[in-house]
Each structure stands twice: as C-alpha cells, then as structure tokens.
Amino acid sequence: MRFETQSAVLREAFPAEYADLAILVTELGSQEGLMMVLATLFWLSSRRRSALVIAYALAGFSLVLTLKVALGLPRPSAALFLKPPAADPYGFPSGHAFAAVVVYGGLVSAFDRAREPPVLVGAGVLILLISLSRVVLGVHYLGDVIVGIALGLGFLAGISRLARGDPRRAFAVAVALSIPALLLVGPSSATLLGLGGSIGGLLAATRLERLPARRSRVEGAVLVLGGGGFVAAVLAVEPLVAAVRPLLVALYAALVAGILLVPAAVGRLEFDALDAGAR
C-alpha cells in the first residue's frame, strides 16, 4: 500500500548532488514556507480570499495531524533521511503533500483569475514536485504522498462547501477540527498552533471588511517588511513561553490575528512623501 519498492527506485534515480534542490522544493510545502506565502498574498492581494485559504490551511493542519496519529504508521528508516523531518514520527499520510494541495489548490480555487490553464498546470506541477521531494528525501513512501494528495483534494472540496467563501466560517471549521487533534495528540506545539491560530483567525476575520485597501507599492513594501518583522518577533518569543501552554495558545492566536490585522496598523501611516519620491 505504501509502495516501498517504488519509493526506493525513485530515491535511487534522483542524483544525490541535487539533494539541496529537493530540500528547497520541500520547503515550499513546509509549515513556515506556506505561512509566509499566504501572509504575503494576504498583505498584497485580495484579503478575503487569502484569509479563506489561511483558514483552510489551519483546518487541514489539525485534520492531517489527527489522522497521522490515529493511524500511527511510521516514517521510513532514519537511515534514508537526507533531511531530518520535524519531530513527527508518523509518515502516513504525507502532511506536505496534503498541505500543498490545500494551500496551492485552495489559492487556485479562491482566486478566479488563477483558474486559467497555465496557472492550473503550474499549481499541479508545484504540488507534484513538493510531494515527490518528500520521497526523494527519504521521509515518506510514495504511497504516503499519493494518499496525502487524494485526501487534500477531498478536504479542499469539503471545506469549500462548508465555508461558502466566508473566512469566518472556514476559521470556525478550523477551531472545530483543532479540538479532536488536541484530545488525541495532546497539548503539543503543533496542536496548540492549530487551536490558537484558528481562534486568532476567527476573531480577526470579523474585521476583514473594515481593513483599509492597499494604497501604493510603497505601502505594500511596508506591509511585507512590517508583517514579516512581526512574524519573526512572535516566533522569537515562542521558545520563551513554550512551557506554558495557555501562553503558547495565546501567542499563536496573536500570530494569526496579527497577520490579518497588520494592514489596519499600516493603514494609519502616511506615505505621501515616500510615494512622491518613488515616482
């Protein structure tokens, strides 16, 4: 079922000198990589649609974590790892493959203009490359990523129906899915991220319609730099409060809420002089 033999053939066929390229590709499906992709899109493009996919990602994160622990199927032998995975001993289904479908597929679904054939093909190729990188790096079997992709497609279809294009509904689903993850897995940093991030997103989503529109390219740059600095600051605090679980939940709630509310803070600044200089 997990295609161990086929996975070995794929690993052996991939040139070892390109391992760094596989690591780079796999980061596009990592929790950190996806967070920055979604945050940047939120700051620079349609906020409602980007927030919708952020909620999809949080909901999917909790669901796949629950499934991995419930099924309890291990990763391949550590001797095969070209890049050690996160502190997660379970390999089925692939979280990277699942998340790549939910996020990149969710963006294609949420943004009407992204449904053009070149964009669809590009998203499909990116999902495939991220998924195969997990096999090449030795942290998953081929069957893990195939099931991860299939589950991601099913989940995306289901949550799209439930959310009906409303980020608040999607974040509410994410909160609901974080509860069984917390009960089954326990209060780990991953489950607390699912819970806290979903709560923060749900609270901030009530203000989405009141966020000011981006006024210029200069303001866009400030949004990305300021928002990125905010995310870095929160992540720097994370180790300091990791032992206090309620604080960690609050921190993760602040992280997602802050990402969604950065435009409100930046929108109060004046950029007329900068804009004139840029022109």
Secondary structure in CASP SS format (residue, H / E / C, confidence):
PFRMAT SS
TARGET T0000
AUTHOR 0000-0000-0000
METHOD secondary structure of the structure
MODEL  1
M C 1.00
R C 1.00
F C 1.00
E H 1.00
T H 1.00
Q H 1.00
S H 1.00
A H 1.00
V H 1.00
L H 1.00
R H 1.00
E H 1.00
A H 1.00
F C 1.00
P C 1.00
A H 1.00
E H 1.00
Y H 1.00
A H 1.00
D H 1.00
L H 1.00
A H 1.00
I H 1.00
L H 1.00
V H 1.00
T H 1.00
E H 1.00
L C 1.00
G C 1.00
S C 1.00
Q H 1.00
E H 1.00
G H 1.00
L H 1.00
M H 1.00
M H 1.00
V H 1.00
L H 1.00
A H 1.00
T H 1.00
L H 1.00
F H 1.00
W H 1.00
L H 1.00
S C 1.00
S C 1.00
R H 1.00
R H 1.00
R H 1.00
S H 1.00
A H 1.00
L H 1.00
V H 1.00
I H 1.00
A H 1.00
Y H 1.00
A H 1.00
L H 1.00
A H 1.00
G H 1.00
F H 1.00
S H 1.00
L H 1.00
V H 1.00
L H 1.00
T H 1.00
L H 1.00
K H 1.00
V H 1.00
A H 1.00
L H 1.00
G C 1.00
L C 1.00
P E 1.00
R C 1.00
P C 1.00
S C 1.00
A H 1.00
A H 1.00
L H 1.00
F C 1.00
L C 1.00
K C 1.00
P C 1.00
P C 1.00
A C 1.00
A C 1.00
D C 1.00
P C 1.00
Y E 1.00
G C 1.00
F C 1.00
P C 1.00
S C 1.00
G H 1.00
H H 1.00
A H 1.00
F H 1.00
A H 1.00
A H 1.00
V H 1.00
V H 1.00
V H 1.00
Y H 1.00
G H 1.00
G H 1.00
L H 1.00
V H 1.00
S H 1.00
A H 1.00
F C 1.00
D H 1.00
R H 1.00
A H 1.00
R H 1.00
E C 1.00
P H 1.00
P H 1.00
V H 1.00
L H 1.00
V H 1.00
G H 1.00
A H 1.00
G H 1.00
V H 1.00
L H 1.00
I H 1.00
L H 1.00
L H 1.00
I H 1.00
S H 1.00
L H 1.00
S H 1.00
R H 1.00
V H 1.00
V H 1.00
L C 1.00
G C 1.00
V C 1.00
H C 1.00
Y C 1.00
L H 1.00
G H 1.00
D H 1.00
V H 1.00
I H 1.00
V H 1.00
G H 1.00
I H 1.00
A H 1.00
L H 1.00
G H 1.00
L H 1.00
G H 1.00
F H 1.00
L H 1.00
A H 1.00
G H 1.00
I H 1.00
S H 1.00
R H 1.00
L H 1.00
A H 1.00
R C 1.00
G C 1.00
D C 1.00
P H 1.00
R H 1.00
R H 1.00
A H 1.00
F H 1.00
A H 1.00
V H 1.00
A H 1.00
V H 1.00
A H 1.00
L H 1.00
S H 1.00
I H 1.00
P H 1.00
A H 1.00
L H 1.00
L H 1.00
L H 1.00
V H 1.00
G C 1.00
P C 1.00
S C 1.00
S H 1.00
A H 1.00
T H 1.00
L H 1.00
L H 1.00
G H 1.00
L H 1.00
G H 1.00
G H 1.00
S H 1.00
I H 1.00
G H 1.00
G H 1.00
L H 1.00
L H 1.00
A H 1.00
A H 1.00
T C 1.00
R C 1.00
L H 1.00
E H 1.00
R H 1.00
L C 1.00
P C 1.00
A C 1.00
R C 1.00
R C 1.00
S C 1.00
R H 1.00
V H 1.00
E H 1.00
G H 1.00
A H 1.00
V H 1.00
L H 1.00
V H 1.00
L H 1.00
G H 1.00
G H 1.00
G H 1.00
G H 1.00
F H 1.00
V H 1.00
A H 1.00
A H 1.00
V H 1.00
L H 1.00
A H 1.00
V H 1.00
E H 1.00
P H 1.00
L H 1.00
V H 1.00
A C 1.00
A C 1.00
V C 1.00
R H 1.00
P H 1.00
L H 1.00
L H 1.00
V H 1.00
A H 1.00
L H 1.00
Y H 1.00
A H 1.00
A H 1.00
L H 1.00
V H 1.00
A H 1.00
G H 1.00
I H 1.00
L H 1.00
L H 1.00
V H 1.00
P H 1.00
A H 1.00
A H 1.00
V H 1.00
G C 1.00
R C 1.00
L C 1.00
E C 1.00
F C 1.00
D H 1.00
A H 1.00
L H 1.00
D H 1.00
A H 1.00
G H 1.00
A H 1.00
R C 1.00
END
